[in-house]
Amino acid sequence: MAYTALGECLRAGSGPTGARRHPDVRRPTSSRGAGGLSSGNRFLCAVAVVYLVKAAITRDDKGQVLAMSVPATMRALQQTSLNGPRDLRLITDAPVPVPGRGEVLVRVTAAGINYVDISRSYGTFRDGPQPPYLAGFEAAGEIVAVGEAVTDLQLGSRVIGVADGAFAEYVVMPAAAAVPVPADWTERQTLGLVVSWPTALAALKPLGGVAPGQTVVVHAAAGGTGQAAVRIAKHYGATVIATASQSKHETVLALGADHVLDSRGGDLAGDVRRLTNGAGADLVLESAGGTTLEVSLAAAKPVTGRVIVYGLAGGKASITNWDLVYKHQVHLIGLNLGALIQAAPQMFGQLMAELFALIAAGVLGRGQPTTFDLADGPKVLAELEARATVGKLALLP
């Protein structure tokens, strides 16, 4: 059996024998008369309203989607322990979720992979899900059902957003978090639009205060967020010193970085000071974690230098008040995009407006993620953890 969600109907009518109406359908109206539908479409609504029946896509005479079929179960990746990606399992009988009030159901066509997925799999992500849980949290696809009180999104609309359980064929997403996919972009090309790119911009601009002529250090510059940070920093007139493993240097230089240092060897802080004539960097974007945090603090310019910490791929690191008073007199700022959205929504709105301006200006363009089948998820996350990947990664359910 499958249930269908109706996009624009006046009311629920009688349906096929034994069928039942899905409980979370919305019933929007518009300005086109009673119920907002023509008499022909009202008739269609009366016989095709949200039932547990097998159905294909139903469109009105203008091509607008009225109903879409959704199966009862789906493929998904389930995290079964807190021992990391090795305990990520493909399941084929996960129940398809039902959208609640203010939510939409999205048929996932591309799911973005982020280092947070690894943090969650080890239980190091604060307030993260407990196993067993469906993994992933960045998805792009097509809306196939809507819950109550959703008035500004239609069936068939293509969106990208953040939602738990994104490594699956279907995911429920808050309507408020669903960002429209640009008309001439594919869904997979938008991956990064709601996670990697806003993180890079937030670290550089409102928190990092980047300005023309300043020097910016970008760690993990070959990753999705790092690549965006290099492009944006160059756009704002900064000199970029990037770090990456030796095999990724050409990729990072092609993004516009002025210098690339080997992230796995040498004296990184000393190299940064050498490249800045002993002054140190004005801004350091730190996501590597572990011992690299100490390197970042040492690489920053004393007194005025800023270190923005937005990741801990290499593990936790300790710093004391003694360190900040006597050893590293720098501005140390933590960044969590979810916290920024909740605590400073106006700042986030301005951030997204600037992000779309950067897209319009061609600074950031269609993403070109490396794609894998959903079943390959455990292997791909293990490679990401081992820092053996380049750029944005995506799973195709």
C-alpha positions as CSV (number, residue, x, y, z in Angstrom):
1,M,0.0,0.0,0.0
2,A,1.1,3.6,-0.4
3,Y,-0.4,6.9,0.7
4,T,-0.8,9.9,-1.4
5,A,-0.7,13.5,-0.3
6,L,-2.8,16.1,-2.0
7,G,-1.4,19.5,-2.6
8,E,-4.4,21.7,-3.2
9,C,-7.8,20.4,-2.3
10,L,-11.0,22.0,-1.0
11,R,-11.9,19.1,1.3
12,A,-11.6,15.4,1.9
13,G,-14.3,13.4,0.1
14,S,-15.3,9.8,-0.2
15,G,-12.7,7.5,-1.7
16,P,-12.2,3.9,-2.8
17,T,-13.7,1.2,-0.6
18,G,-11.5,0.5,2.4
19,A,-9.3,3.5,1.8
20,R,-8.6,6.0,4.6
21,R,-7.5,9.6,4.6
22,H,-3.9,10.4,5.6
23,P,-4.2,12.4,8.9
24,D,-1.7,15.1,8.1
25,V,-2.8,16.6,4.8
26,R,-3.2,20.3,4.6
27,R,-6.2,21.9,3.0
28,P,-5.0,25.2,1.6
29,T,-7.2,27.8,-0.1
30,S,-6.5,30.5,-2.6
31,S,-8.2,33.5,-4.1
32,R,-9.8,31.4,-6.9
33,G,-13.3,31.2,-5.5
34,A,-14.6,28.8,-2.9
35,G,-11.7,26.6,-1.9
36,G,-9.5,28.2,-4.6
37,L,-10.1,25.5,-7.2
38,S,-12.1,25.3,-10.4
39,S,-15.2,23.0,-10.4
40,G,-13.2,20.4,-12.4
41,N,-10.4,20.4,-9.9
42,R,-12.8,20.3,-6.9
43,F,-14.3,17.2,-8.4
44,L,-10.8,15.7,-8.8
45,C,-10.2,16.5,-5.1
46,A,-13.4,14.8,-4.1
47,V,-12.3,11.5,-5.6
48,A,-8.5,11.7,-5.2
49,V,-7.9,13.1,-1.7
50,V,-5.1,11.6,0.5
51,Y,-5.9,7.9,0.7
52,L,-3.9,4.8,1.4
53,V,-4.0,3.7,-2.2
54,K,-1.4,3.1,-4.9
55,A,-1.2,6.1,-7.2
56,A,1.1,7.8,-9.5
57,I,1.7,11.6,-9.8
58,T,-1.6,13.4,-10.5
59,R,-1.7,16.8,-12.2
60,D,-4.4,19.2,-13.0
61,D,-5.1,20.6,-16.5
62,K,-2.3,23.2,-16.0
63,G,0.3,20.6,-15.0
64,Q,0.3,21.4,-11.3
65,V,0.9,18.5,-9.1
66,L,-2.1,17.5,-7.0
67,A,-1.1,14.1,-5.6
68,M,2.1,12.0,-5.3
69,S,2.4,8.4,-4.3
70,V,4.6,7.4,-1.4
71,P,5.5,3.9,-0.3
72,A,5.1,2.5,3.2
73,T,8.8,1.5,3.6
74,M,12.1,2.7,2.4
75,R,15.8,2.2,2.2
76,A,17.9,4.0,4.8
77,L,21.2,4.0,6.7
78,Q,20.8,3.2,10.4
79,Q,23.5,3.9,12.9
80,T,23.4,0.9,15.3
81,S,26.0,1.9,17.9
82,L,28.3,4.8,19.0
83,N,31.4,3.0,17.6
84,G,31.6,5.1,14.4
85,P,30.7,4.7,10.8
86,R,31.7,1.0,10.8
87,D,28.3,0.3,12.5
88,L,26.3,2.1,9.9
89,R,23.9,-0.4,8.3
90,L,21.7,-0.3,5.2
91,I,18.1,-1.3,6.0
92,T,15.3,-1.8,3.5
93,D,12.2,-1.8,5.7
94,A,12.4,1.6,7.5
95,P,8.9,3.1,7.8
96,V,8.4,6.2,5.7
97,P,7.9,9.1,8.1
98,V,4.7,11.1,8.1
99,P,4.9,14.9,8.2
100,G,3.4,16.6,11.2
101,R,2.2,20.1,11.7
102,G,4.5,22.6,10.0
103,E,6.5,19.8,8.2
104,V,6.9,18.5,4.7
105,L,7.9,15.0,3.5
106,V,10.7,15.1,0.9
107,R,11.7,12.4,-1.5
108,V,15.4,12.5,-1.2
109,T,17.4,12.6,-4.4
110,A,20.7,13.6,-2.9
111,A,21.9,13.6,0.7
112,G,25.0,15.6,1.8
113,I,27.7,14.1,3.9
114,N,29.2,16.2,6.6
115,Y,31.8,15.6,9.3
116,V,29.1,16.1,11.8
117,D,27.7,12.7,10.7
118,I,30.9,11.1,12.0
119,S,30.8,13.1,15.3
120,R,27.2,11.8,15.7
121,S,28.3,8.2,15.0
122,Y,30.7,8.4,17.9
123,G,28.3,10.2,20.3
124,T,30.6,13.3,20.5
125,F,28.0,15.7,18.9
126,R,26.2,17.5,21.8
127,D,22.6,16.3,22.2
128,G,23.0,14.0,19.2
129,P,20.7,11.1,18.5
130,Q,21.1,7.8,20.3
131,P,21.3,4.5,18.4
132,P,19.6,3.0,16.7
133,Y,18.8,6.1,14.5
134,L,18.6,7.0,10.9
135,A,21.8,8.8,10.0
136,G,22.3,12.0,8.0
137,F,20.9,15.5,8.3
138,E,21.4,17.3,5.0
139,A,18.9,16.4,2.2
140,A,17.7,17.8,-1.2
141,G,14.7,16.5,-3.1
142,E,11.1,16.9,-4.0
143,I,8.2,17.6,-1.6
144,V,5.7,14.7,-1.8
145,A,3.5,15.4,1.2
146,V,2.8,18.3,3.5
147,G,1.5,18.6,7.1
148,E,-1.0,20.9,8.6
149,A,-0.3,24.7,8.6
150,V,2.1,24.5,5.7
151,T,0.9,27.2,3.3
152,D,3.9,28.4,1.3
153,L,5.3,25.1,-0.1
154,Q,3.6,23.0,-2.8
155,L,3.8,19.4,-3.8
156,G,6.5,18.9,-6.4
157,S,8.6,21.8,-5.2
158,R,12.3,21.0,-5.0
159,V,14.0,22.0,-1.7
160,I,17.1,21.5,0.3
161,G,17.3,21.6,4.1
162,V,18.5,20.2,7.3
163,A,16.6,17.2,8.7
164,D,17.5,14.2,10.9
165,G,17.5,10.9,9.0
166,A,18.6,12.3,5.6
167,F,20.4,9.2,4.6
168,A,17.2,7.6,3.3
169,E,14.8,7.7,0.4
170,Y,12.4,10.0,2.3
171,V,12.8,12.4,5.2
172,V,10.5,14.8,7.1
173,M,11.8,18.3,7.2
174,P,10.5,21.5,9.0
175,A,8.8,23.6,6.4
176,A,10.7,26.6,7.8
177,A,14.0,25.0,7.0
178,A,13.2,24.0,3.4
179,V,15.1,26.3,1.0
180,P,14.0,26.3,-2.6
181,V,16.4,24.8,-5.1
182,P,17.4,27.4,-7.7
183,A,15.4,26.8,-10.9
184,D,18.4,26.0,-13.1
185,W,20.2,23.8,-10.5
186,T,19.8,20.1,-9.8
187,E,19.2,19.0,-6.3
188,R,22.7,17.6,-5.8
189,Q,24.2,20.9,-7.0
190,T,22.7,22.7,-4.0
191,L,24.4,20.5,-1.4
192,G,26.4,22.8,0.8
193,L,23.9,25.6,0.5
194,V,22.5,25.1,4.0
195,V,25.5,23.7,5.9
196,S,29.0,24.2,4.4
197,W,28.6,27.5,2.7
198,P,26.8,29.3,5.6
199,T,29.4,27.9,8.0
200,A,32.2,29.3,6.0
201,L,30.6,32.7,5.5
202,A,29.7,33.0,9.2
203,A,33.3,32.2,10.2
204,L,34.7,34.7,7.8
205,K,32.3,37.6,8.0
206,P,30.1,38.3,11.0
207,L,32.3,36.4,13.4
208,G,35.7,36.6,11.8
209,G,35.5,40.2,10.5
210,V,37.5,39.5,7.4
211,A,38.7,42.6,5.6
212,P,40.7,43.4,2.4
213,G,44.4,43.0,2.9
214,Q,44.1,40.6,5.9
215,T,45.6,37.2,6.0
216,V,43.3,34.2,6.6
217,V,44.4,30.6,7.4
218,V,41.9,27.9,6.3
219,H,42.4,24.5,7.7
220,A,41.0,21.4,5.9
221,A,40.8,23.6,2.8
222,A,40.1,20.7,0.4
223,G,36.8,19.8,2.2
224,G,33.4,21.2,1.4
225,T,33.4,24.0,4.0
226,G,37.1,24.7,3.4
227,Q,36.7,25.1,-0.3
228,A,33.9,27.6,0.2
229,A,36.0,29.5,2.7
230,V,38.9,29.9,0.3
231,R,36.7,31.3,-2.4
232,I,34.8,33.7,-0.1
233,A,38.0,34.9,1.6
234,K,39.6,35.7,-1.7
235,H,36.4,37.5,-2.8
236,Y,36.7,39.8,0.2
237,G,40.3,40.6,-0.6
238,A,42.2,38.4,1.8
239,T,45.4,36.6,1.4
240,V,44.7,32.9,2.0
241,I,47.0,30.4,3.5
242,A,45.4,27.0,3.2
243,T,46.3,23.7,4.8
244,A,45.7,20.3,3.2
245,S,47.4,17.0,2.7
246,Q,50.0,17.0,0.0
247,S,47.8,15.1,-2.6
248,K,45.2,17.9,-2.4
249,H,47.4,20.9,-2.9
250,E,46.6,21.4,-6.6
251,T,42.9,21.3,-5.9
252,V,43.2,24.0,-3.2
253,L,45.5,26.2,-5.4
254,A,42.9,26.0,-8.2
255,L,40.4,27.6,-5.8
256,G,42.5,30.7,-5.5
257,A,44.6,30.0,-2.3
258,D,47.8,32.0,-2.3
259,H,49.7,29.4,-0.3
260,V,49.1,25.8,0.7
261,L,50.9,24.1,3.6
262,D,51.1,20.4,4.3
263,S,48.6,19.7,7.1
264,R,50.4,16.5,8.0
265,G,53.9,17.7,8.6
266,G,56.2,20.6,9.3
267,D,55.9,23.6,11.6
268,L,52.5,25.0,10.5
269,A,52.5,27.9,12.9
270,G,56.1,28.8,12.0
271,D,55.3,28.6,8.3
272,V,52.4,31.0,8.8
273,R,54.6,33.5,10.6
274,R,57.2,33.2,7.9
275,L,54.6,33.9,5.2
276,T,53.3,36.9,7.2
277,N,56.8,38.4,8.0
278,G,56.5,37.3,11.6
279,A,53.1,39.0,12.2
280,G,50.8,36.0,12.3
281,A,47.4,35.6,10.6
282,D,44.6,38.0,11.2
283,L,42.0,35.2,11.1
284,V,42.3,31.4,11.4
285,L,39.4,29.1,10.6
286,E,39.9,26.0,12.8
287,S,38.0,22.8,12.2
288,A,40.7,20.2,12.5
289,G,40.7,19.9,16.2
290,G,43.1,18.0,18.4
291,T,46.6,19.3,18.3
292,T,45.8,21.6,15.4
293,L,44.0,24.0,17.8
294,E,47.3,24.8,19.5
295,V,48.8,25.4,16.0
296,S,45.9,27.8,15.2
297,L,46.4,29.8,18.4
298,A,50.1,30.1,17.7
299,A,49.5,31.1,14.1
300,A,47.2,34.0,14.9
301,K,48.4,37.5,15.3
302,P,48.8,38.5,19.0
303,V,46.1,40.7,20.5
304,T,44.1,41.3,17.3
305,G,44.1,37.8,15.8
306,R,40.9,35.8,15.7
307,V,40.5,32.0,15.8
308,I,37.1,30.7,14.8
309,V,36.5,27.1,15.9
310,Y,33.7,25.3,14.1
311,G,34.8,21.7,14.1
312,L,36.8,19.1,16.0
313,A,37.6,16.4,13.4
314,G,40.8,15.5,15.2
315,G,39.2,15.3,18.6
316,K,38.9,17.5,21.7
317,A,41.6,19.9,22.8
318,S,42.3,21.7,26.0
319,I,43.1,25.3,26.6
320,T,43.3,27.2,29.9
321,N,42.9,30.7,31.0
322,W,46.7,30.7,31.6
323,D,47.2,30.0,28.0
324,L,45.1,32.9,26.9
325,V,46.7,35.4,29.3
326,Y,50.4,34.4,29.0
327,K,50.8,32.3,25.8
328,H,48.1,33.1,23.1
329,Q,46.6,36.5,23.5
330,V,44.0,36.1,20.7
331,H,40.2,36.2,20.2
332,L,38.9,32.7,20.4
333,I,35.3,32.2,19.1
334,G,33.2,29.1,18.8
335,L,30.8,28.6,16.0
336,N,27.9,26.2,15.8
337,L,25.5,27.0,12.9
338,G,22.5,25.6,14.7
339,A,23.2,27.7,17.8
340,L,23.7,30.8,15.6
341,I,20.3,30.2,13.9
342,Q,18.5,29.9,17.3
343,A,20.4,32.7,19.2
344,A,20.8,35.2,16.4
345,P,18.1,34.6,13.7
346,Q,18.5,38.2,12.4
347,M,22.2,37.7,11.9
348,F,21.5,34.4,10.2
349,G,19.0,36.0,7.9
350,Q,21.5,38.6,6.9
351,L,24.1,35.9,6.4
352,M,21.9,34.0,4.0
353,A,21.1,37.2,2.1
354,E,24.8,37.8,1.7
355,L,25.3,34.1,0.7
356,F,22.8,34.4,-2.2
357,A,24.4,37.6,-3.2
358,L,27.7,35.7,-3.5
359,I,26.0,33.1,-5.6
360,A,24.5,35.8,-7.9
361,A,28.0,37.3,-8.2
362,G,29.4,33.9,-9.2
363,V,31.7,33.6,-6.2
364,L,29.9,30.4,-5.3
365,G,28.3,28.3,-8.0
366,R,26.7,25.0,-8.6
367,G,28.2,22.4,-6.4
368,Q,29.9,19.3,-8.0
369,P,29.8,16.7,-5.2
370,T,31.3,13.3,-5.6
371,T,28.3,11.0,-5.5
372,F,27.9,7.5,-4.2
373,D,25.0,5.0,-3.8
374,L,23.3,5.0,-0.5
375,A,24.6,1.5,0.3
376,D,28.2,2.9,0.1
377,G,27.6,5.3,2.9
378,P,29.6,3.4,5.6
379,K,32.7,3.2,3.3
380,V,32.5,6.8,2.3
381,L,32.2,8.1,5.9
382,A,35.2,6.0,6.8
383,E,37.2,7.6,4.0
384,L,36.1,11.1,5.2
385,E,37.2,10.2,8.7
386,A,40.6,9.1,7.3
387,R,40.8,12.5,5.4
388,A,41.0,10.6,2.2
389,T,38.3,12.6,0.4
390,V,38.2,15.9,-1.5
391,G,35.3,18.4,-1.7
392,K,31.6,17.8,-1.1
393,L,30.4,14.2,-0.8
394,A,26.8,13.0,-1.5
395,L,24.7,9.8,-1.2
396,L,22.1,9.1,-3.8
397,P,19.2,7.0,-2.3
